[in-house]
């Protein structure tokens, strides 16, 4: 099998064949990359553009007013720009040697941890929460960028135990995760806290933690939710609204009504009317918009795509001997899956509203670029290089 790439060169045409023997950087990348994962994320990005186009008129109508008129497809065009920026980032990171990708991720985790700590001081408040930092076009959400980089950092620390089993990697990673969770709750951002803690627990399970210890951690997590209920008014309000229908249930009710309005096959593109009552049709509740205009079958297909990514990664890891690559890949796949599950659960009414975007589908610049970085790292760590020797710095499961 040979892939053919053609490009114009002067008046002639130069044809470059990417055969299996091609040792060029592009040739190596093409044959080493997991093309199934690349295809799956491309499908998600395409679905996301269609979904944002469907939700954009509702968002534009909501935010128009006071002399400001927003084009019905304004958010679609912005999202297209973010996708066009995110794709080269993803591909570029996926082409990095694995040890280089690891080092850059570790440096990025350190940088964004510091930036996250500065958010309560320098951040901008939106809807009662301080999660953004920067000004104007340069505003971004540090926690979004920190997620994939922090996962790689935790994976690297856990992999060090292969060399020295006496290293207290679990307490170290638990402390680091607790610090990040505390910084997130100061914003407050309970949804992101759940993602960070869930991924850490998943990595503990993958690294061989006993079920007894996992049970104890689960109990501590339950206590953490109870503490959040009593200590954080936002969490208390959302939990009360969800469990006891106490107070304002408008968002949950509208999401459920929109999701089910289209039946199995939907009203068709642009045919949705319930979406105009959603608070954030292009971000948090875009899954409900998809349900209304493209049907519940489309929603199930999207859920299956996220599940397929997780299954694909974990199946590939069955033959992986490098501890770091196992932990990092498993953690990144878990992040995408958990985030998607939380968003879908909120839309179908199984969880209280958390302000969590649907990966690669919801509108958002910070989210798109951060997810592209994370998936680029996942593609880099799942590459199989049949030609080059592994880096001498790579940690192995055993000493052989």
HELIX and SHEET records of a PDB file:
HELIX    1   1 UNK A   25  UNK A   32  1                                   8    
HELIX    2   2 UNK A   35  UNK A   63  1                                  29    
HELIX    3   3 UNK A   74  UNK A   94  1                                  21    
HELIX    4   4 UNK A   98  UNK A  122  1                                  25    
HELIX    5   5 UNK A  136  UNK A  138  5                                   3    
HELIX    6   6 UNK A  142  UNK A  159  1                                  18    
HELIX    7   7 UNK A  160  UNK A  162  5                                   3    
HELIX    8   8 UNK A  169  UNK A  185  1                                  17    
HELIX    9   9 UNK A  190  UNK A  206  1                                  17    
HELIX   10  10 UNK A  211  UNK A  231  1                                  21    
HELIX   11  11 UNK A  233  UNK A  244  1                                  12    
HELIX   12  12 UNK A  250  UNK A  261  1                                  12    
HELIX   13  13 UNK A  274  UNK A  277  5                                   4    
HELIX   14  14 UNK A  286  UNK A  316  1                                  31    
HELIX   15  15 UNK A  317  UNK A  319  5                                   3    
HELIX   16  16 UNK A  323  UNK A  348  1                                  26    
HELIX   17  17 UNK A  365  UNK A  381  1                                  17    
SHEET    1   A 2 UNK A   3  UNK A   9  0                                        
SHEET    2   A 2 UNK A  12  UNK A  18 -1                                        
SHEET    1   B 2 UNK A 124  UNK A 126  0                                        
SHEET    2   B 2 UNK A 129  UNK A 132 -1                                        
END                                                                             
